[in-house]
């Protein structure tokens, strides 16, 4: 069965384990915010889907940007596990966008990266103040 047919078959059958499918990201300007994260991560913004503007992360999960025009956006934290080979490019993209990145989530170490869990990571704000994180190794969590 060709891959697209296999994907369609899986989509109609459901899954065997709990998975995150999509997450609504509130923004003052959904286009600006979706284009921002897509530019940093090297992704593309999808076609509008109702009130949402999706950014497909490539692992079956989409960020669905939704505009909050008449109320404040409450900043959230979003962490992206990224390929090590693309990390430097993402840092360079932040520089090209004149966005300061930090080694820590409180943004006290500007222009620096961290080396947690044998990888590399950085934090930065998106246009709505969401605290974005890119990291090349998942956090080691206690079992």
N, C-alpha and C positions, 0 to 999 in steps of 0.2 A: 504494500500500500504506500503510495507517495506520502511524503512528510506532511503536506498540507491536509491530506485526507486523514492521516493519523491524528493530527492536532484537532481537526473538526470532530473526529470520533471521540477523543478524550473530552473535548468541551461538552459534548452532549451526554456523556456517561457520568461526569462528575469525578471525584477524587476519592482516594482511600485514606488520606490523612488531612488534617486541618492545614490550610494554606492561606496566606494573605493574598487576596486577589487585586484589590485596589484600595486606595486611601484618598479621601477628599482633603485637599490642601486649600485652606482659606487664603484668599489674596485680595488686595484692593484692586489689582489689575491682573486678571488671570493670564492674559497674553504676555505681559511683561515678566511675571514670575515664572511661567512655564518656559519661556524663551531663555530666561536667565539660567535655570538649573539645567536645561538641555544643553546650553552652550558650555557650561562648566564641565558637565559629564560627557560631552561628545555624543549626545543623543538628539533625537528629533521630536518636535512637538507634533502630535497627531491631529487629526481632524476633530472639530468640536463634536461632542456627544451630548446632546441636550444642553444642559447648563454647564457642562464640564469640558475642560480642555485637557486632554490626557498627554502624559509623557510616559511612554513605555520603557520600563527599566531593563527589559530584555530577559527577565527571569519569570515572566508570567504575571508580574505585578505592575500596575500603573499608578502614577500619581495623577489624580484627577483634580485639576485646579478649578476652584469655584470662587466666584467673586462675592465678597461681602462689601457692598457699596455703602450701606447706611449704618454700619457698626464697626467697632475697632476689631482688628485681627489680633487674636491672642497668639503670641509666638509659641511655636512648638519646636521639638528637636527631631531631626531626620538624619539618620546615619546611613551612609552608602558604602557597602563593601565594593571596592574597585580593584581592577587588576593592577598589580605592582608596576607593570610596564607602562600604564597610562597615568600613573600618579603625577610624575613631573610635568606632563602635558597639562593636567588639570590645574596644577599650581600655577603654571605659566598663563593659563586662560584666566585665572583669578587676577593675576597681575595685569593682563591686558584689559580686563574690565575695571581696573583700579579698585579691586576689592581686597581688603586686608584679610589675611588668614592668620590663624593663631594655633599654637601647640596645645592649648587647653580650652575646655568648654566655657570657662569664665572670661575668656578673651583677655588674658593678662600678659601673654607672650606673643606679641605681634611679629609677623614675618618669620616665625619658627614653626617647625613641624615636631610631632612627637614620634617616638619609636616604641610604642606599646606592643607587647606580645610578639616581638620580633618583626613587626611591620612598620609602616609609616602612616601618619594621620595628621589631619588638620581640620580646623573649625572655621566657619565663616558665616556671615549673615546674608540672607537673601533680601530682595527688595522689601519684604514685609516684616523683616526682623526675625524670621525663623532661623534657629541655630542649626546650620547644616554641618555635617561631618563627612569627610571622606577618609577611609581607612583601608589598608591593604591586607590586614589580618583581622579575623573576628576576635572579639574579646574572649579570653579564656574564662569561662564561667564555672563556678564550683558545681559539682554534681551532687 
